[in-house]
Amino acid sequence: MTDRTRDILTGSVLLIIALVWIGLVYGTIPGAMGSATSARTYPLAAGYGLAGLSALLIVGAFLRTSKGSGAKRAGAVLDGFEWRAIATTFGFLAIYILLLQYFGFVLATVVGIAAFLVLVLGKRSPVLVLGYSLGFTFTIWLVLGELLAVYLPRGELFNLF
């Protein structure tokens, strides 16, 4: 399979997923009457964003000439290292979801990001790990929780903020 064929196939699959997602959002999440934003604003934006990016991927693949990178054979789809990285990421997401339930957004996010940086990405600098985890958590808490009044999970066992 060439890079061009792979890009067309990937873009087509992502476009189908985006269109199904947009249809599901319109069919399941009600819009707010008289308001510019509602509960379905972000899911719709994500769906339209994915549709636009996948369309760009398809168009770029079709515009690519047969000479150069388009004729190059695509490499192995996923090697063992990539599978391990994907499985580790999904494992961390599952653990993060469990932590959200028991410890709430703030504590679970700080612990989850710090653990991912250290254990998966191999970052050892305390300044970097604390800066990323605390900075990201505080920013999301401030923007979503305080400014936009979006519900952030509260922990059953322990909760900060």
N, C-alpha and C positions, 0 to 999 in steps of 0.2 A: 504494500500500500504506500502510495506516495504521500508527501506532506500535504499536497493540494487535496487529494481525496480524503485524507484524515480530517483536514480542516472543514471541508464541506460536510462530511458526516457528523462531526462534532457540532458544528454550527446548526445543522438541521435538527439534531436531537435536542439541543439546548433551546432552539426556537419552539419546538413542540412543547417542551416542558414549560416554557414561559407562557405560551398561549393557554395551555391547560391551567396554569397557575392563575392567570388573569381571569379566566372564566370562573374558576372556583371562588376567587375573591369576590367577584361581582355577584355570584350566586349565593354566597354564604354570609358575607359580612355586610350589614346594612349601612347605608350612607346616612350622614346627618343632614337633615333638612335645614337650609338656611345657613350652613356653615361651610367655609372653604375647606376645612379639614375634618376628618372623621377617623374612626377606627380602621378604615380600609385604605387610608392615604398611603401609609408606608408600604403595606403589602403590594398595593398597585404600583407604586413607584419602583419597587424591587422587580416586579414582573415586567414592567415596561423597560426598565434598565437592562434586564437579562435579554429581552427580545431585541432591543437595539444593538447590544454588543454581539449577540449571535448573528444578527443580520449583517453587521460589519464583518464578522469572520467569514460568512458565506460569500459576501461580495468581494472581499479581499482575496479569497481563494479563487474565485472565478476570474478576477482581473489579473491574477498572477500568470505570467507567461510560462510556457512549458520549459524554457531554459532557466538555469539557475536553481533556486531553492525549491521550485515547484516540482522538478523532476527528481529531486533527491528522495531516496527511499527513507521512509520513516523508520526510526529505531524500534527496539523492543518496546512493547506497549508499557509494561511496568516490570521492573526487575524486583528482586527480593527486598532490597533496601527500601524502595518506594512503598511496597506493600506494608512493610513494618512501620514506616512513618505514617501511613494512612491509618492503620489499625491503632497505633498509639494515639493519634489525634482523636479518633472516635472514642477510644477508651477514656481519654481525658474529658471529652465532652460529656460522656455518660456519668463520670464521677462528679463533674461540675454540676450537672443537673441534680444529682443526689445531694450535694452540698448546698445547693440553692434551697432545697426543701427544708433542710434542718438548720442551716446557719444564716440564711438570708442572702440578699444580693451582695452587700458590701463585703462581708467576711469571705463568702465563697469566691467572689471574683478576685480579691487580693490573693488568697491562697492558691486558687486555680492558675492564675497568670504567673505567679512566682514559681510554682511547681513546674509548669510547662517550660518556662524559660530555663530553669536549672536542669531539669531531668531530660527534656527533649532537645532543646536548642543548645544546651551546654554552656549557657551564660553563667559566669561565676562572680562577676562584680556585684557586690552588695548594693552599690549606688545604682547600677543599671537595673537590677532586679526590683529593688524597692521603688525606684523612680517610675519604671514602667507599670508595675502592678498598682501602686498607690495613685499615680497620675491618671492612668486609664480609668480606674474605678471611681475616683473623685470626679473626673470630667463627665463620665456617663451618669453618675448619681446626680450631679448638679444640673446637667442639661435635661435629662429625661425626668428624673424624680422631682426636682424642684422647679425648674423653669417651665417644663411642659406638663407637669403633673401626671406623668405616666406611672402606673403602678409598677413598682419594683418589688420582687418577692421578699417577704419577711420570713425569718426563720422560725421554726417550731421550737427548737431548743435554745437558740441564742440569736440575738438580733442587734445589730448596730444601726442606729438612725431609723 
